[in-house]
Amino acid sequence: MSEERGGPDRRRLTVAQKLDHLLKMRAGPSENGKPSYKKLAAEIAAQSGETFSSVYLWQLHRGERTNPTLRHLRAMATYFDVPVSYFTEDEVARRMIDEEVLAGRELDQAMAEAGVSAVYLRGDLAALSPEGKRMAADMIRQLRELEQGTRRP
């Protein structure tokens, strides 16, 4: 029924897909390029006071556990700075994901226009929130305008 309401391209998002997006956008990989579930679980547990194992987090991310408890959803939402409804309501998640993608594109465009090619800088900026990405894009544009203004005779 939800596919009909949202159209054929609006299939339900799984907890695994939502968590995957957050891990890619906000957590950053470990040395081997994959998220450190042990580190993340410990950080989530420390911040929330909830018991949170690395195996459970891995199972959620892989889709092997599909029905997390509300207390675990709250703990993850707090850690990733998203509302709990990100995990429970697809439209909230889609809106936030779309906003993040658009902000990333805007930042990429501003950096390309300014000639920013430092890979390390792009990586650091990719971890910013959508608002942070927009502010960084604005700052890059303003710096470029200031420099162009000082170069004119």
C-alpha positions as CSV (number, residue, x, y, z in Angstrom):
1,M,0.0,0.0,0.0
2,S,2.8,2.4,0.8
3,E,4.3,1.8,-2.7
4,E,1.0,2.9,-4.3
5,R,0.8,6.1,-2.2
6,G,4.4,7.1,-2.9
7,G,4.7,5.7,-6.4
8,P,6.7,2.8,-7.7
9,D,10.1,4.4,-6.8
10,R,9.1,5.0,-3.2
11,R,9.6,1.6,-1.7
12,R,9.9,1.3,2.0
13,L,13.4,2.1,3.3
14,T,14.8,-0.5,5.7
15,V,16.5,0.3,9.0
16,A,19.6,-1.1,7.4
17,Q,19.4,1.4,4.5
18,K,18.8,4.3,6.8
19,L,21.6,3.3,9.1
20,D,23.9,2.8,6.1
21,H,23.2,6.4,5.0
22,L,24.1,7.7,8.4
23,L,27.2,5.7,8.6
24,K,28.4,6.8,5.2
25,M,27.6,10.5,5.8
26,R,28.5,10.9,9.5
27,A,30.5,8.2,11.0
28,G,33.5,7.9,8.7
29,P,35.3,4.6,7.9
30,S,38.0,3.0,10.0
31,E,41.4,2.2,8.6
32,N,40.1,-0.6,6.4
33,G,37.4,1.6,4.9
34,K,34.5,0.0,6.8
35,P,32.8,1.4,9.9
36,S,34.3,0.3,13.2
37,Y,31.2,-1.3,14.7
38,K,33.0,-1.8,18.0
39,K,34.0,1.9,18.3
40,L,30.5,3.1,17.2
41,A,28.7,0.8,19.5
42,A,30.8,1.9,22.4
43,E,30.3,5.6,21.6
44,I,26.5,5.1,21.2
45,A,26.4,3.2,24.5
46,A,28.5,5.8,26.3
47,Q,26.4,8.7,25.0
48,S,23.0,7.1,25.6
49,G,23.6,4.9,28.7
50,E,22.0,2.0,26.8
51,T,23.6,-1.4,26.3
52,F,24.6,-1.5,22.6
53,S,26.9,-4.2,21.2
54,S,29.0,-4.1,18.1
55,V,27.4,-7.3,16.9
56,Y,23.9,-5.8,17.2
57,L,24.9,-2.7,15.3
58,W,26.5,-4.9,12.6
59,Q,23.4,-7.0,12.4
60,L,21.2,-3.9,12.0
61,H,23.5,-2.5,9.3
62,R,23.5,-5.8,7.4
63,G,19.7,-6.2,7.7
64,E,20.0,-9.3,9.8
65,R,18.1,-7.6,12.6
66,T,15.1,-5.6,11.3
67,N,13.1,-4.7,14.3
68,P,15.2,-2.7,16.8
69,T,13.8,-1.6,20.1
70,L,12.7,1.9,20.7
71,R,15.4,2.5,23.2
72,H,18.0,1.4,20.6
73,L,16.4,3.7,18.0
74,R,16.5,6.6,20.4
75,A,20.2,5.9,21.2
76,M,21.1,5.8,17.5
77,A,19.0,8.9,16.7
78,T,20.7,10.8,19.5
79,Y,24.2,9.7,18.4
80,F,23.6,10.6,14.8
81,D,21.7,13.8,15.7
82,V,18.5,12.8,13.8
83,P,15.0,12.5,15.1
84,V,13.8,9.0,16.0
85,S,11.2,9.5,13.2
86,Y,14.2,9.2,10.8
87,F,14.1,5.5,11.6
88,T,10.3,5.1,11.9
89,E,9.0,7.2,9.0
90,D,10.3,6.8,5.5
91,E,9.3,10.3,4.4
92,V,11.3,11.9,7.2
93,A,14.3,9.8,6.2
94,R,13.9,10.5,2.5
95,R,13.6,14.3,3.2
96,M,16.7,14.2,5.3
97,I,18.7,12.1,2.8
98,D,17.6,14.4,-0.1
99,E,18.6,17.5,1.9
100,E,22.0,15.9,2.6
101,V,22.5,15.0,-1.1
102,L,21.6,18.5,-2.3
103,A,23.8,20.2,0.3
104,G,26.7,17.9,-0.8
105,R,26.2,18.8,-4.5
106,E,26.1,22.5,-3.6
107,L,29.4,22.2,-1.7
108,D,31.0,20.1,-4.5
109,Q,30.0,22.8,-7.0
110,A,31.3,25.6,-4.9
111,M,34.6,23.8,-4.4
112,A,34.9,23.0,-8.1
113,E,34.3,26.6,-9.0
114,A,36.9,27.7,-6.5
115,G,39.4,25.2,-7.8
116,V,39.5,23.2,-4.5
117,S,40.9,19.8,-5.4
118,A,42.5,18.7,-2.1
119,V,41.0,15.3,-1.4
120,Y,41.6,15.5,2.3
121,L,39.5,18.8,2.5
122,R,36.7,17.2,0.6
123,G,36.6,14.3,3.0
124,D,36.5,16.5,6.0
125,L,33.7,18.6,4.5
126,A,31.7,15.5,3.5
127,A,31.2,14.7,7.2
128,L,29.4,18.0,7.8
129,S,25.7,18.3,8.4
130,P,23.6,19.7,5.5
131,E,23.7,23.1,7.2
132,G,27.4,22.9,7.6
133,K,27.9,22.0,4.0
134,R,25.8,25.0,2.9
135,M,27.8,27.3,5.2
136,A,31.1,26.0,3.9
137,A,29.9,26.5,0.3
138,D,28.9,30.0,1.1
139,M,32.2,30.7,2.7
140,I,34.1,29.3,-0.3
141,R,32.0,31.5,-2.6
142,Q,32.6,34.6,-0.5
143,L,36.4,34.0,-0.3
144,R,36.5,33.6,-4.1
145,E,34.6,36.8,-4.5
146,L,36.9,38.6,-2.1
147,E,40.0,37.4,-3.9
148,Q,38.6,38.4,-7.3
149,G,37.8,41.8,-5.9
150,T,41.4,42.3,-4.5
151,R,43.0,41.3,-7.8
152,R,41.2,43.9,-9.9
153,P,43.1,47.1,-10.6
